[in-house]
Amino acid sequence: MVRIACVGITVMDRIYYVEGLPTEGGKYVAKRYTEGVGRPAATAAVEAARLGAPGAKGRRVGDA
């Protein structure tokens, strides 16, 4: 059996939705946003599990 180890940091992603990209240093206000946990190692681990790889998790939160 193949074993996969995905090692990396856990982060919180916020994706802001705006009506367009600023031009010439302009500013826009986001009307909404979504949050997601993962990236990049956690996402790879989830995808490996979806493909049938056995999974386990461990993490460290805070200063090393």
KAVEN-V733884 format. One record per backbone hydrogen bond with DSSP energy under -0.5 kcal/mol. NH is the residue of the N-H (numbers start at 1). CO is the residue of the C=O. If there is no record, write none. Layout:
((NH,CO) (NH,CO))
//
This chain:
((7,5) (11,9) (11,38) (13,11) (13,36) (15,34) (16,14) (17,32) (18,16) (26,23) (31,17) (32,17) (34,15) (36,13) (38,11) (44,40) (45,41) (46,42) (47,43) (48,44) (49,45) (50,46) (51,47) (52,49) (53,48))
//
